[in-house]
């Protein structure tokens, strides 16, 4: 079984909004092995891990806005990446005050 390709972003119309215990962040640096550094909306930089289901569906690059969930333990240091937003979705999040222009 190979990696499932997403040929265009229109297939990813679903949009997840932050719920209790989740927040938004911007990818700062790719570290390899499905890990990356994320600048979160609470001002902390966390080590993020791309979950398996998301890893097979979407590619994440530096500068992308992602939905993340901090771990129950080491919640100031580590998190799981739950979703990557498209450019149109980021514009919608800005218009509805989920993220600020500084992020």
KOLVEX-921104 format. One record per residue (C-alpha): residue in one letter; residue number from 1; y, z, x. Coordinates in pm, whole numbers, plus 50000, padded with zeros to 5 digits. Layout:
<atom><residuo>A</residuo><num>NUM</num><c2>Y</c2><c3>Z</c3><c1>X</c1></atom>
...
***
This chain:
<atom><residuo>X</residuo><num>1</num><c2>50000</c2><c3>50000</c3><c1>50000</c1></atom>
<atom><residuo>X</residuo><num>2</num><c2>50335</c2><c3>49899</c3><c1>50137</c1></atom>
<atom><residuo>X</residuo><num>3</num><c2>50684</c2><c3>50024</c3><c1>50087</c1></atom>
<atom><residuo>X</residuo><num>4</num><c2>50828</c2><c3>49940</c3><c1>49747</c1></atom>
<atom><residuo>X</residuo><num>5</num><c2>51136</c2><c3>49723</c3><c1>49792</c1></atom>
<atom><residuo>X</residuo><num>6</num><c2>51452</c2><c3>49752</c3><c1>49590</c1></atom>
<atom><residuo>X</residuo><num>7</num><c2>51586</c2><c3>49398</c3><c1>49589</c1></atom>
<atom><residuo>X</residuo><num>8</num><c2>51918</c2><c3>49481</c3><c1>49428</c1></atom>
<atom><residuo>X</residuo><num>9</num><c2>52115</c2><c3>49789</c3><c1>49333</c1></atom>
<atom><residuo>X</residuo><num>10</num><c2>52109</c2><c3>49699</c3><c1>48962</c1></atom>
<atom><residuo>X</residuo><num>11</num><c2>51757</c2><c3>49843</c3><c1>48941</c1></atom>
<atom><residuo>X</residuo><num>12</num><c2>51902</c2><c3>50183</c3><c1>49026</c1></atom>
<atom><residuo>X</residuo><num>13</num><c2>52117</c2><c3>50226</c3><c1>48715</c1></atom>
<atom><residuo>X</residuo><num>14</num><c2>52006</c2><c3>50583</c3><c1>48656</c1></atom>
<atom><residuo>X</residuo><num>15</num><c2>52261</c2><c3>50835</c3><c1>48775</c1></atom>
<atom><residuo>X</residuo><num>16</num><c2>52190</c2><c3>51201</c3><c1>48835</c1></atom>
<atom><residuo>X</residuo><num>17</num><c2>52474</c2><c3>51451</c3><c1>48810</c1></atom>
<atom><residuo>X</residuo><num>18</num><c2>52478</c2><c3>51785</c3><c1>48994</c1></atom>
<atom><residuo>X</residuo><num>19</num><c2>52308</c2><c3>52061</c3><c1>48797</c1></atom>
<atom><residuo>X</residuo><num>20</num><c2>52274</c2><c3>52431</c3><c1>48867</c1></atom>
<atom><residuo>X</residuo><num>21</num><c2>52198</c2><c3>52484</c3><c1>49237</c1></atom>
<atom><residuo>X</residuo><num>22</num><c2>52277</c2><c3>52124</c3><c1>49339</c1></atom>
<atom><residuo>X</residuo><num>23</num><c2>52583</c2><c3>51973</c3><c1>49506</c1></atom>
<atom><residuo>X</residuo><num>24</num><c2>52718</c2><c3>51650</c3><c1>49648</c1></atom>
<atom><residuo>X</residuo><num>25</num><c2>52756</c2><c3>51561</c3><c1>50014</c1></atom>
<atom><residuo>X</residuo><num>26</num><c2>52834</c2><c3>51275</c3><c1>50251</c1></atom>
<atom><residuo>X</residuo><num>27</num><c2>52591</c2><c3>51166</c3><c1>50522</c1></atom>
<atom><residuo>X</residuo><num>28</num><c2>52741</c2><c3>51228</c3><c1>50865</c1></atom>
<atom><residuo>X</residuo><num>29</num><c2>52460</c2><c3>51128</c3><c1>51099</c1></atom>
<atom><residuo>X</residuo><num>30</num><c2>52106</c2><c3>50994</c3><c1>51081</c1></atom>
<atom><residuo>X</residuo><num>31</num><c2>51870</c2><c3>51198</c3><c1>51297</c1></atom>
<atom><residuo>X</residuo><num>32</num><c2>51546</c2><c3>51006</c3><c1>51249</c1></atom>
<atom><residuo>X</residuo><num>33</num><c2>51214</c2><c3>51114</c3><c1>51105</c1></atom>
<atom><residuo>X</residuo><num>34</num><c2>51369</c2><c3>51132</c3><c1>50754</c1></atom>
<atom><residuo>X</residuo><num>35</num><c2>51627</c2><c3>51391</c3><c1>50858</c1></atom>
<atom><residuo>X</residuo><num>36</num><c2>52006</c2><c3>51362</c3><c1>50849</c1></atom>
<atom><residuo>X</residuo><num>37</num><c2>52323</c2><c3>51570</c3><c1>50879</c1></atom>
<atom><residuo>X</residuo><num>38</num><c2>52517</c2><c3>51610</c3><c1>50554</c1></atom>
<atom><residuo>X</residuo><num>39</num><c2>52873</c2><c3>51735</c3><c1>50503</c1></atom>
<atom><residuo>X</residuo><num>40</num><c2>52851</c2><c3>51923</c3><c1>50172</c1></atom>
<atom><residuo>X</residuo><num>41</num><c2>53121</c2><c3>51986</c3><c1>49912</c1></atom>
<atom><residuo>X</residuo><num>42</num><c2>53119</c2><c3>52359</c3><c1>49994</c1></atom>
<atom><residuo>X</residuo><num>43</num><c2>53242</c2><c3>52277</c3><c1>50347</c1></atom>
<atom><residuo>X</residuo><num>44</num><c2>52914</c2><c3>52340</c3><c1>50530</c1></atom>
<atom><residuo>X</residuo><num>45</num><c2>52715</c2><c3>52092</c3><c1>50735</c1></atom>
<atom><residuo>X</residuo><num>46</num><c2>52344</c2><c3>52104</c3><c1>50656</c1></atom>
<atom><residuo>X</residuo><num>47</num><c2>52031</c2><c3>51941</c3><c1>50793</c1></atom>
<atom><residuo>X</residuo><num>48</num><c2>51897</c2><c3>51728</c3><c1>50509</c1></atom>
<atom><residuo>X</residuo><num>49</num><c2>51544</c2><c3>51605</c3><c1>50454</c1></atom>
<atom><residuo>X</residuo><num>50</num><c2>51477</c2><c3>51294</c3><c1>50248</c1></atom>
<atom><residuo>X</residuo><num>51</num><c2>51211</c2><c3>51370</c3><c1>49988</c1></atom>
<atom><residuo>X</residuo><num>52</num><c2>50900</c2><c3>51151</c3><c1>49981</c1></atom>
<atom><residuo>X</residuo><num>53</num><c2>50961</c2><c3>50982</c3><c1>49647</c1></atom>
<atom><residuo>X</residuo><num>54</num><c2>51319</c2><c3>50892</c3><c1>49744</c1></atom>
<atom><residuo>X</residuo><num>55</num><c2>51214</c2><c3>50783</c3><c1>50092</c1></atom>
<atom><residuo>X</residuo><num>56</num><c2>51001</c2><c3>50506</c3><c1>49948</c1></atom>
<atom><residuo>X</residuo><num>57</num><c2>51267</c2><c3>50385</c3><c1>49701</c1></atom>
<atom><residuo>X</residuo><num>58</num><c2>51610</c2><c3>50390</c3><c1>49867</c1></atom>
<atom><residuo>X</residuo><num>59</num><c2>51755</c2><c3>50346</c3><c1>50213</c1></atom>
<atom><residuo>X</residuo><num>60</num><c2>52025</c2><c3>50594</c3><c1>50314</c1></atom>
<atom><residuo>X</residuo><num>61</num><c2>52297</c2><c3>50507</c3><c1>50566</c1></atom>
<atom><residuo>X</residuo><num>62</num><c2>52584</c2><c3>50696</c3><c1>50729</c1></atom>
<atom><residuo>X</residuo><num>63</num><c2>52877</c2><c3>50746</c3><c1>50493</c1></atom>
<atom><residuo>X</residuo><num>64</num><c2>52666</c2><c3>50742</c3><c1>50174</c1></atom>
<atom><residuo>X</residuo><num>65</num><c2>52730</c2><c3>51005</c3><c1>49907</c1></atom>
<atom><residuo>X</residuo><num>66</num><c2>52413</c2><c3>51193</c3><c1>49816</c1></atom>
<atom><residuo>X</residuo><num>67</num><c2>52299</c2><c3>51461</c3><c1>49573</c1></atom>
<atom><residuo>X</residuo><num>68</num><c2>52137</c2><c3>51754</c3><c1>49750</c1></atom>
<atom><residuo>X</residuo><num>69</num><c2>51971</c2><c3>52086</c3><c1>49676</c1></atom>
<atom><residuo>X</residuo><num>70</num><c2>51997</c2><c3>52368</c3><c1>49933</c1></atom>
<atom><residuo>X</residuo><num>71</num><c2>51672</c2><c3>52541</c3><c1>50017</c1></atom>
<atom><residuo>X</residuo><num>72</num><c2>51600</c2><c3>52884</c3><c1>49869</c1></atom>
<atom><residuo>X</residuo><num>73</num><c2>51578</c2><c3>53028</c3><c1>50220</c1></atom>
<atom><residuo>X</residuo><num>74</num><c2>51813</c2><c3>52912</c3><c1>50497</c1></atom>
<atom><residuo>X</residuo><num>75</num><c2>52036</c2><c3>52773</c3><c1>50222</c1></atom>
<atom><residuo>X</residuo><num>76</num><c2>52334</c2><c3>52754</c3><c1>50462</c1></atom>
<atom><residuo>X</residuo><num>77</num><c2>52138</c2><c3>52538</c3><c1>50709</c1></atom>
<atom><residuo>X</residuo><num>78</num><c2>51891</c2><c3>52309</c3><c1>50528</c1></atom>
<atom><residuo>X</residuo><num>79</num><c2>51865</c2><c3>52104</c3><c1>50210</c1></atom>
<atom><residuo>X</residuo><num>80</num><c2>51665</c2><c3>51835</c3><c1>50032</c1></atom>
<atom><residuo>X</residuo><num>81</num><c2>51821</c2><c3>51498</c3><c1>49947</c1></atom>
<atom><residuo>X</residuo><num>82</num><c2>51760</c2><c3>51418</c3><c1>49579</c1></atom>
<atom><residuo>X</residuo><num>83</num><c2>51959</c2><c3>51098</c3><c1>49518</c1></atom>
<atom><residuo>X</residuo><num>84</num><c2>52190</c2><c3>50840</c3><c1>49681</c1></atom>
<atom><residuo>X</residuo><num>85</num><c2>52483</c2><c3>50707</c3><c1>49482</c1></atom>
<atom><residuo>X</residuo><num>86</num><c2>52595</c2><c3>50344</c3><c1>49480</c1></atom>
<atom><residuo>X</residuo><num>87</num><c2>52958</c2><c3>50246</c3><c1>49541</c1></atom>
<atom><residuo>X</residuo><num>88</num><c2>53026</c2><c3>50205</c3><c1>49169</c1></atom>
<atom><residuo>X</residuo><num>89</num><c2>52873</c2><c3>50545</c3><c1>49098</c1></atom>
<atom><residuo>X</residuo><num>90</num><c2>53090</c2><c3>50707</c3><c1>49369</c1></atom>
<atom><residuo>X</residuo><num>91</num><c2>53399</c2><c3>50555</c3><c1>49207</c1></atom>
<atom><residuo>X</residuo><num>92</num><c2>53287</c2><c3>50702</c3><c1>48872</c1></atom>
<atom><residuo>X</residuo><num>93</num><c2>53232</c2><c3>51044</c3><c1>49032</c1></atom>
<atom><residuo>X</residuo><num>94</num><c2>53583</c2><c3>51034</c3><c1>49182</c1></atom>
<atom><residuo>X</residuo><num>95</num><c2>53739</c2><c3>50931</c3><c1>48849</c1></atom>
<atom><residuo>X</residuo><num>96</num><c2>53566</c2><c3>51220</c3><c1>48671</c1></atom>
<atom><residuo>X</residuo><num>97</num><c2>53659</c2><c3>51479</c3><c1>48941</c1></atom>
<atom><residuo>X</residuo><num>98</num><c2>53309</c2><c3>51549</c3><c1>49070</c1></atom>
<atom><residuo>X</residuo><num>99</num><c2>53424</c2><c3>51472</c3><c1>49424</c1></atom>
<atom><residuo>X</residuo><num>100</num><c2>53768</c2><c3>51470</c3><c1>49586</c1></atom>
<atom><residuo>X</residuo><num>101</num><c2>53925</c2><c3>51188</c3><c1>49783</c1></atom>
<atom><residuo>X</residuo><num>102</num><c2>53897</c2><c3>51397</c3><c1>50101</c1></atom>
<atom><residuo>X</residuo><num>103</num><c2>53518</c2><c3>51367</c3><c1>50094</c1></atom>
***
